[in-house]
């Protein structure tokens, strides 16, 4: 029997990871989430998945969790996410440092074999190079969210050096999927297009992003359970760079929508001009092609149109 803890497991990536882990009957998965941005509806209903409503940033919430369960692996995915949300609540973002410290302290004292951390592409800030490589691209963002992720990475390295607690750091690049919150770009554009409503873009839309389907993200996370990926940083994303305007036009075409694109004033901060990862390591891990955007969009359209979503 192998025991997993997923903090933030009621979110997009955490819930999908739990569902995939639960396919192995010998795996027991505990999800801890305070449901501030996650939702109970996203948690898979499997007999080997349990849920506890708790705040990872509160030590007294997490201490009894670690005391009751004998975790082999911990995926620390709990965090305040979303550009607007993190800019509006910078103190809440900074509080996430407490969650990082709690998870690491309790893990190193309870025999956890390895902790997996959800960092972010935001740590890179405005790129000095494209694609952005884990080993050569400077981490230069000044936004609170990115600073906390960068500090978190330093905590993980320090705990490994001081206490021998192994880690794997994931720098996620725009993971999308059926359970992603509606305030992120692909769900927002898709839902507008399916309703033939205007698609709103901040600025000229020439800022670039790359979009990774949830299945590729989760498969990568699971494959890093192999010993070869200990104590390293890994970009997790797709290396197809496109403008936000191209994304909107593609979604309109795929859905056959009559939506019009409306340009809004550019965001004051937080909207980096380019973002595209070097995913050489990720592709070596997966040993397969990444999901193309059209296929990922079709999966989401099918989900949104399913009777349960009506």
BAMARLO-601127 format. One record per residue (C-alpha): residue in three letters; x, y, z. Coordinates in pm, whole numbers, padded with zeros to 5 digits, always signed. Example, Ala and Ser with C-alpha at 12.3 -4.5 7.8 and 13.67 -1.06 7.14 Angstrom:
// residues 2
ALA+01230-00450+00780/SER+01367-00106+00714/
This chain:
// residues 310
UNK+00000+00000+00000/UNK+00134+00344-00098/UNK-00010+00657+00064/UNK-00026+00995-00111/UNK-00117+01340+00014/UNK-00231+01602-00238/UNK-00273+01952-00100/UNK-00493+02163-00323/UNK-00646+01841-00454/UNK-00981+02006-00522/UNK-00823+02217-00796/UNK-00759+02156-01164/UNK-00427+01969-01156/UNK-00462+01818-00810/UNK-00800+01658-00879/UNK-00685+01515-01212/UNK-00373+01374-01046/UNK-00585+01214-00773/UNK-00812+01052-01032/UNK-00514+00904-01216/UNK-00349+00778-00898/UNK-00675+00618-00785/UNK-00668+00388-01088/UNK-00406+00188-00896/UNK-00595+00001-00624/UNK-00291-00022-00396/UNK-00269+00359-00383/UNK-00448+00549-00106/UNK-00494+00919-00172/UNK-00581+01191+00078/UNK-00684+01530-00056/UNK-00649+01834+00171/UNK-00804+02157+00050/UNK-00967+02457+00218/UNK-01192+02506-00088/UNK-01099+02874-00120/UNK-01057+02825-00496/UNK-01110+02448-00532/UNK-01449+02275-00541/UNK-01587+01954-00397/UNK-01735+01869-00736/UNK-01384+01827-00878/UNK-01279+01563-00625/UNK-01303+01216-00783/UNK-01549+00980-00618/UNK-01328+00676-00572/UNK-01311+00444-00270/UNK-00937+00499-00233/UNK-00968+00880-00223/UNK-01044+01063+00101/UNK-01094+01436+00157/UNK-01024+01661+00454/UNK-01123+02027+00458/UNK-00819+02194+00610/UNK-00588+02489+00547/UNK-00232+02387+00465/UNK-00113+02731+00580/UNK-00229+02655+00936/UNK+00014+02427+01118/UNK-00249+02306+01367/UNK-00466+02196+01073/UNK-00188+01992+00914/UNK-00014+01842+01216/UNK-00297+01594+01295/UNK-00321+01502+00925/UNK+00042+01394+00919/UNK+00000+01232+01259/UNK-00291+01018+01145/UNK-00168+00912+00801/UNK+00164+00757+00705/UNK+00239+00933+00377/UNK+00492+00799+00130/UNK+00465+01090-00114/UNK+00329+01443-00085/UNK+00219+01662-00376/UNK+00202+02020-00250/UNK-00023+02192-00502/UNK-00223+02420-00267/UNK-00180+02789-00352/UNK-00362+03108-00438/UNK-00373+03106-00819/UNK-00487+03328-01106/UNK-00330+03657-01216/UNK-00620+03880-01104/UNK-00673+03695-00777/UNK-00305+03702-00683/UNK-00268+04071-00767/UNK-00578+04162-00566/UNK-00475+03955-00262/UNK-00095+03980-00234/UNK-00091+03916+00142/UNK-00286+03591+00095/UNK-00025+03492-00163/UNK+00257+03561+00081/UNK+00079+03347+00342/UNK+00137+03048+00113/UNK+00496+03047+00239/UNK+00357+02913+00567/UNK+00202+02619+00382/UNK+00534+02540+00218/UNK+00710+02544+00555/UNK+00439+02331+00717/UNK+00449+02065+00448/UNK+00827+02042+00450/UNK+00861+02039+00828/UNK+00594+01773+00877/UNK+00720+01566+00584/UNK+01080+01549+00702/UNK+00965+01443+01050/UNK+00727+01169+00934/UNK+00928+00960+00690/UNK+00792+01101+00363/UNK+01007+00974+00075/UNK+00966+01274-00153/UNK+00767+01596-00181/UNK+00652+01732-00518/UNK+00602+02108-00548/UNK+00390+02308-00790/UNK+00601+02604-00888/UNK+00509+02814-01190/UNK+00630+02959-01518/UNK+00571+03297-01351/UNK+00907+03265-01170/UNK+01078+03344-01502/UNK+00920+03688-01538/UNK+00988+03858-01869/UNK+01200+03612-02066/UNK+01567+03662-02141/UNK+01548+03364-02376/UNK+01282+03162-02558/UNK+01220+02879-02499/UNK+01266+02919-02124/UNK+01509+02659-01992/UNK+01516+02533-01633/UNK+01891+02574-01601/UNK+01972+02890-01795/UNK+01675+03129-01778/UNK+01702+03386-01495/UNK+01418+03399-01242/UNK+01336+03767-01240/UNK+00966+03824-01169/UNK+00881+04074-00896/UNK+00515+03976-00858/UNK+00423+03837-00514/UNK+00296+03509-00664/UNK+00622+03447-00851/UNK+00835+03553-00555/UNK+00655+03304-00329/UNK+00706+03024-00584/UNK+01074+03113-00609/UNK+01110+03122-00230/UNK+00931+02787-00218/UNK+01184+02635-00455/UNK+01463+02759-00228/UNK+01294+02596+00074/UNK+01277+02262-00106/UNK+01644+02273-00203/UNK+01740+02376+00150/UNK+01541+02097+00316/UNK+01704+01843+00086/UNK+02052+01972+00167/UNK+01991+01998+00541/UNK+01764+01701+00610/UNK+01789+01478+00303/UNK+01420+01527+00213/UNK+01397+01460-00160/UNK+01188+01678-00388/UNK+01077+01738-00745/UNK+00981+02090-00853/UNK+00730+02136-01136/UNK+00721+02472-01314/UNK+00375+02454-01467/UNK+00296+02647-01788/UNK-00077+02710-01844/UNK-00228+02369-01781/UNK-00585+02360-01912/UNK-00857+02099-01884/UNK-01227+02040-01819/UNK-01205+02121-01447/UNK-01004+02442-01482/UNK-01165+02745-01317/UNK-01364+02967-01549/UNK-01149+03275-01490/UNK-00854+03125-01680/UNK-00806+03207-02045/UNK-00906+02886-02227/UNK-01223+02811-02025/UNK-01320+03178-02043/UNK-01273+03198-02422/UNK-01436+02858-02485/UNK-01747+02927-02278/UNK-01791+03265-02446/UNK-01748+03110-02792/UNK-01995+02829-02721/UNK-02251+03092-02619/UNK-02168+03317-02919/UNK-02074+03591-02675/UNK-01786+03840-02720/UNK-01436+03721-02634/UNK-01248+03985-02437/UNK-00872+04024-02469/UNK-00660+04260-02261/UNK-00434+04472-02479/UNK-00342+04392-02838/UNK-00350+04014-02784/UNK+00003+03973-02915/UNK+00134+03846-02580/UNK+00227+03480-02626/UNK+00151+03172-02420/UNK+00174+02795-02455/UNK-00102+02562-02338/UNK-00058+02214-02195/UNK-00349+01971-02175/UNK-00414+01827-01830/UNK-00343+01467-01934/UNK+00012+01560-02039/UNK+00070+01744-01711/UNK-00059+01460-01493/UNK+00126+01188-01686/UNK+00449+01382-01642/UNK+00392+01422-01268/UNK+00328+01049-01229/UNK+00632+00945-01430/UNK+00855+01151-01203/UNK+00780+00904-00925/UNK+01072+00717-01080/UNK+01397+00777-00894/UNK+01564+00937-01195/UNK+01380+01267-01140/UNK+01473+01335-00778/UNK+01596+01678-00668/UNK+01548+01854-00997/UNK+01336+02125-01156/UNK+01110+02039-01446/UNK+00921+02260-01690/UNK+00576+02109-01748/UNK+00402+02261-02047/UNK+00378+02266-02424/UNK+00637+02425-02651/UNK+00387+02549-02912/UNK+00398+02926-02863/UNK+00100+03128-02983/UNK-00048+03472-02926/UNK-00359+03515-02716/UNK-00524+03662-03025/UNK-00441+03346-03224/UNK-00588+03139-02940/UNK-00915+03333-02953/UNK-00935+03300-03332/UNK-00863+02926-03308/UNK-01135+02874-03049/UNK-01386+03063-03262/UNK-01295+02844-03560/UNK-01307+02514-03367/UNK-01646+02595-03211/UNK-01797+02747-03526/UNK-01886+03048-03313/UNK-02008+03389-03420/UNK-01827+03552-03128/UNK-01650+03882-03188/UNK-01315+03967-03032/UNK-01323+04276-02813/UNK-00998+04440-02701/UNK-00990+04578-02347/UNK-00722+04800-02191/UNK-00400+04613-02118/UNK-00344+04488-01765/UNK-00128+04720-01556/UNK+00091+04431-01437/UNK+00111+04054-01444/UNK+00064+04003-01819/UNK+00406+03892-01945/UNK+00467+03949-02315/UNK+00607+03604-02394/UNK+00592+03264-02231/UNK+00714+02935-02380/UNK+00901+02651-02207/UNK+01188+02431-02307/UNK+01023+02091-02249/UNK+01314+01870-02353/UNK+01315+01697-02013/UNK+00938+01655-02012/UNK+00932+01495-02357/UNK+01209+01256-02253/UNK+00997+01154-01954/UNK+00671+01109-02145/UNK+00814+00930-02448/UNK+00514+01037-02656/UNK+00378+01334-02845/UNK+00209+01612-02651/UNK-00165+01668-02696/UNK-00228+01919-02974/UNK-00442+02223-02893/UNK-00732+02124-03119/UNK-00759+01782-02952/UNK-00752+01938-02606/UNK-01018+02191-02703/UNK-01240+01913-02837/UNK-01212+01727-02504/UNK-01323+02040-02322/UNK-01608+02115-02565/UNK-01738+01761-02517/UNK-01721+01806-02139/UNK-01899+02142-02145/UNK-02173+02003-02369/UNK-02229+01687-02163/UNK-02579+01654-02008/UNK-02439+01687-01655/UNK-02319+02036-01745/UNK-02647+02158-01886/
